[in-house]
Amino acid sequence: MSFTAEGLVLFVGRSKADQERHGAEIGIEAVPGAALCAVATLRRWLEARGEAPGSLFCRLDRGGNLVAGGDGRLLPIDPATIARVVKRVVTRTGVGAAEFSAHSLRAGMMTAADLLGVPLEKAMEHGRWKSYSSARIYRRHERLWVGNFTGRLLQSE
């Protein structure tokens, strides 16, 4: 991981999408002044987390303290915790959270990219999808309605 003038470069050493374990660099663009800037948020997290060895995103106990294993390395956050956080945030918006999970973050990224007109290939590269069929599952078809004219075909003037 390194910070640049443009934002953040993450190296993902292994993932489900990288069975050969070649790794991949992912760029996260900084959005100075934005409340949800991932780069600024990560900088604050790193300050709070400190220099302890172990997982970047690590477990916290109920008191908000970092949790280390017997070897002193910080333990990784439990995937179920991420799902609970997603559901908690979605619930606060007033939307039913039952259908949301940690994977909703990937689907949301793909849907937002689609709405912004990001080419599918670029979104696939960022999300590390290898097949079009897999990537398309995550699209929520929002762009189908951008500039859609079919309803106007039947409207009288």
C-alpha positions as CSV (number, residue, x, y, z in Angstrom):
1,M,0.0,0.0,0.0
2,S,1.3,3.4,-0.9
3,F,-0.2,6.9,-0.9
4,T,0.4,9.0,-4.1
5,A,-0.6,12.5,-5.2
6,E,-3.7,10.9,-6.9
7,G,-4.8,8.7,-4.0
8,L,-3.9,5.3,-2.8
9,V,-2.4,2.2,-4.5
10,L,-3.3,-1.1,-2.9
11,F,-1.6,-4.3,-3.7
12,V,-4.0,-7.3,-3.3
13,G,-1.7,-10.3,-3.0
14,R,-4.4,-12.9,-3.3
15,S,-8.1,-13.1,-3.8
16,K,-10.8,-15.5,-4.9
17,A,-10.6,-13.8,-8.4
18,D,-6.8,-14.5,-8.6
19,Q,-6.5,-18.3,-8.3
20,E,-2.9,-18.1,-9.7
21,R,-2.0,-15.6,-6.9
22,H,-0.3,-13.1,-9.2
23,G,-1.7,-10.2,-7.2
24,A,-3.0,-6.9,-8.5
25,E,-2.6,-3.2,-7.9
26,I,-5.8,-1.3,-7.3
27,G,-6.0,2.5,-7.4
28,I,-8.3,4.4,-5.1
29,E,-8.7,8.0,-6.1
30,A,-8.6,10.7,-3.4
31,V,-11.5,13.1,-3.2
32,P,-10.2,15.9,-1.0
33,G,-12.9,17.4,1.2
34,A,-15.5,14.7,0.5
35,A,-17.0,13.2,3.7
36,L,-16.7,9.7,2.2
37,C,-13.2,10.0,0.8
38,A,-11.7,6.4,1.2
39,V,-8.2,7.7,1.1
40,A,-8.7,10.2,3.9
41,T,-10.6,7.6,5.9
42,L,-7.8,5.1,5.5
43,R,-5.3,7.6,6.7
44,R,-7.3,8.2,9.8
45,W,-7.7,4.5,10.4
46,L,-3.9,4.0,10.1
47,E,-3.3,6.7,12.7
48,A,-5.7,4.9,15.1
49,R,-4.5,1.4,14.2
50,G,-0.8,2.2,14.7
51,E,2.1,0.2,13.5
52,A,1.3,-3.2,14.9
53,P,1.9,-6.1,12.6
54,G,-1.1,-8.0,11.2
55,S,-4.2,-7.4,9.2
56,L,-4.9,-3.9,7.9
57,F,-8.5,-4.2,8.8
58,C,-8.5,-6.0,12.1
59,R,-10.8,-7.1,14.9
60,L,-11.9,-4.8,17.6
61,D,-13.3,-5.9,20.9
62,R,-16.5,-4.5,22.4
63,G,-14.5,-1.7,24.0
64,G,-13.0,-0.7,20.6
65,N,-9.6,-2.1,21.3
66,L,-7.5,-3.8,18.7
67,V,-7.4,-7.6,19.0
68,A,-4.1,-9.4,18.6
69,G,-3.4,-13.2,18.5
70,G,-1.0,-15.1,20.6
71,D,1.9,-14.0,18.3
72,G,1.1,-10.3,18.8
73,R,-0.2,-9.9,15.2
74,L,-3.5,-8.1,14.8
75,L,-6.3,-10.5,13.8
76,P,-8.3,-10.0,10.6
77,I,-11.8,-8.6,10.8
78,D,-14.4,-11.3,10.6
79,P,-16.4,-11.3,7.3
80,A,-19.6,-11.6,9.3
81,T,-18.8,-8.3,11.0
82,I,-18.6,-6.6,7.7
83,A,-22.1,-8.0,6.8
84,R,-23.5,-6.8,10.1
85,V,-22.1,-3.3,9.6
86,V,-23.6,-3.1,6.1
87,K,-27.0,-4.2,7.4
88,R,-26.7,-1.6,10.3
89,V,-26.0,1.2,7.9
90,V,-28.7,0.2,5.4
91,T,-31.2,0.0,8.3
92,R,-30.4,3.6,9.3
93,T,-31.5,4.7,5.8
94,G,-35.0,3.3,6.4
95,V,-34.5,0.5,3.8
96,G,-35.1,-3.1,4.8
97,A,-31.7,-4.7,5.4
98,A,-32.6,-8.3,4.9
99,E,-31.4,-8.5,1.3
100,F,-28.1,-6.6,1.9
101,S,-24.8,-8.2,2.7
102,A,-21.1,-7.5,2.4
103,H,-21.4,-8.4,-1.3
104,S,-23.7,-5.4,-1.7
105,L,-20.6,-3.2,-1.6
106,R,-19.3,-4.9,-4.8
107,A,-22.7,-4.7,-6.4
108,G,-23.0,-1.0,-5.4
109,M,-19.6,-0.2,-6.9
110,M,-20.5,-1.9,-10.2
111,T,-23.9,-0.2,-10.3
112,A,-22.4,3.3,-9.5
113,A,-19.8,2.7,-12.2
114,D,-22.5,1.8,-14.7
115,L,-24.5,4.9,-13.9
116,L,-21.4,7.0,-14.4
117,G,-20.8,5.5,-17.8
118,V,-17.7,3.6,-16.8
119,P,-17.0,1.0,-19.5
120,L,-17.7,-2.5,-18.2
121,E,-14.1,-3.5,-18.9
122,K,-12.7,-0.8,-16.7
123,A,-15.1,-1.7,-13.9
124,M,-14.1,-5.3,-14.3
125,E,-10.4,-4.4,-14.0
126,H,-11.0,-2.5,-10.8
127,G,-13.2,-5.1,-9.3
128,R,-10.9,-7.9,-10.6
129,W,-13.7,-9.8,-12.4
130,K,-12.3,-12.0,-15.1
131,S,-15.5,-13.0,-16.9
132,Y,-18.2,-10.8,-18.3
133,S,-20.9,-13.1,-17.1
134,S,-19.7,-12.8,-13.5
135,A,-19.4,-9.0,-13.7
136,R,-22.8,-8.6,-15.2
137,I,-24.4,-10.3,-12.2
138,Y,-23.2,-7.4,-10.1
139,R,-24.7,-4.8,-12.4
140,R,-28.1,-3.6,-11.2
141,H,-29.2,-2.4,-14.7
142,E,-29.6,1.2,-13.6
143,R,-28.1,2.4,-16.8
144,L,-30.9,0.8,-18.7
145,W,-33.0,3.8,-17.9
146,V,-30.5,6.5,-18.7
147,G,-31.6,8.1,-21.9
148,N,-34.2,5.3,-22.4
149,F,-36.8,6.4,-24.9
150,T,-39.2,3.5,-25.0
151,G,-41.9,5.0,-22.8
152,R,-41.9,8.2,-24.9
153,L,-42.7,6.1,-28.0
154,L,-46.3,5.7,-26.8
155,Q,-46.9,9.1,-25.4
156,S,-48.9,11.6,-27.4
157,E,-47.6,15.1,-27.8
